[in-house]
Amino acid sequence: MVTTPDHSHYQPTALAMAAGKHCYTQKPLVHTVGEARQLKLGVEKYKVATQMGNQGHSGEGNADNRPSHPFHTGAMLPPGTNSA
């Protein structure tokens, strides 16, 4: 586990990938399109699995999984659907 401020997630992720480590990185992962492209190349080159996320939405019991969430109550429609 590596802990860094929000503005510096790209470099530790790139270094871990180069070391052959799979990565789960908190958002913001990158600050430029160029950084995102470099990480994509790293995934292909080093054959590692990566994921970007938000710790608050990664486990059981988060707000989006509760039955009271608007999606589960019908107040929010699934992507690609409409109310007509």
Secondary structure, DSSP 8 states (H G I E B T S, - for coil): -----GGG-HHHHHHHHHTT--EEEES---SSHHHHHHHHHHHHHHT--EEEE-GGGSSTT-GGGSTTSHHHHTSS--TT----
